[in-house]
Amino acid sequence: GNDVPTSNDAIEAVSAVKVVTVEGGVQVLNAAGKTVTVANVLGQTVASTVVSSDNATISAPAGVVIVTVEGEAAVKAIVK
């Protein structure tokens, strides 16, 4: 048969990964099983973990951090 993608294939491919800042860290949503890295503005890794749930909180220092979820674009976040 023809491997023609259907409209629901495209929907499944859309990532719903979200990064939300919380007090003392960042919350990563919908990234279960992916590696999440948190770095400071100097590029130093301050946290790196494989998240086990779709709602994971990762401690991070106050200030601007760069959060990278495996397979996603890096996101800047400001931790209070």
C-alpha positions in Angstrom: 0.0 0.0 0.0 0.8 3.6 -0.3 2.4 5.1 2.8 0.4 8.3 2.7 0.3 10.2 6.0 -3.2 10.8 7.2 -4.2 14.0 9.0 -4.0 12.3 12.4 -0.4 11.3 11.8 0.5 15.0 11.7 -1.4 15.8 14.9 0.5 13.0 16.8 3.8 14.4 15.5 3.1 17.9 17.0 4.9 18.2 20.3 3.1 19.5 23.3 6.2 19.8 25.4 6.0 22.9 27.6 8.4 24.5 30.0 6.9 26.5 32.9 8.8 28.4 35.6 8.0 27.6 39.1 9.6 28.9 42.3 13.0 27.4 42.6 13.0 25.6 39.3 11.3 24.7 36.0 8.4 22.4 35.4 8.5 20.4 32.2 5.2 19.1 30.8 4.6 16.3 28.3 8.2 15.2 28.1 8.1 11.7 29.7 11.1 9.6 28.7 13.1 12.5 27.3 16.3 14.0 28.5 15.9 17.5 29.9 19.0 19.7 30.4 19.0 23.0 32.3 21.9 25.4 31.8 22.8 28.8 33.1 23.5 31.8 30.8 27.2 30.9 30.9 26.4 27.5 29.2 27.1 25.5 32.3 24.8 22.6 32.9 23.1 22.9 36.3 20.7 19.9 35.8 20.3 17.1 33.4 17.8 14.3 33.9 15.5 11.9 32.1 12.1 12.9 33.2 9.8 10.0 34.1 6.5 11.7 34.0 4.6 14.2 31.9 4.7 16.7 34.8 8.3 17.0 36.1 9.8 19.7 38.3 13.5 20.3 38.0 15.3 22.5 40.6 17.3 25.3 39.0 19.1 28.4 40.4 17.3 31.8 40.4 17.9 33.8 37.2 17.9 33.1 33.5 18.2 29.4 32.6 18.1 27.7 29.2 16.0 24.5 29.2 16.6 22.0 26.5 14.2 19.0 26.0 15.5 16.2 23.8 14.3 16.8 20.3 13.0 20.3 21.0 14.3 23.8 20.6 15.9 25.3 23.7 13.8 27.6 25.8 14.8 30.5 28.0 13.2 30.7 31.4 13.5 33.1 34.3 13.5 31.2 37.7 12.6 33.2 40.8 
